[in-house]
Amino acid sequence: MIEIRRVAPDGTMQAGYFNPRPINVSRAEASIFKEHIKVEVELRDTGYPGSTYTLLYDPNKDALLGYYYQVVQRQNFDVIFVRMVNQ
């Protein structure tokens, strides 16, 4: 789960990552890429030495779609994050 807490005007984000326990987010940024919102999240923690998520927002699905680059295995994995609504 990625928790986006705040996005600054320059695109820097305050974000959390949970799998299921918290994993340190060393960098999180939002930008525009070909008219889509792009989100990049880098993880730096035990077992996560710089692994990254590169995601594009799909408004029709209300989801972030993209890939996860797992540094240790040197592999990309397709991922989808669907918005959770707090009740």
PyMOL commands that set and color helices and strands:
alter all, ss='L'
color gray80, all
select strands_A, chain A and resi 2-7+13-18+22-23+25-33+36-45+48-58+63-70+75-82
alter strands_A, ss='S'
color yellow, strands_A
deselect
rebuild
show_as cartoon
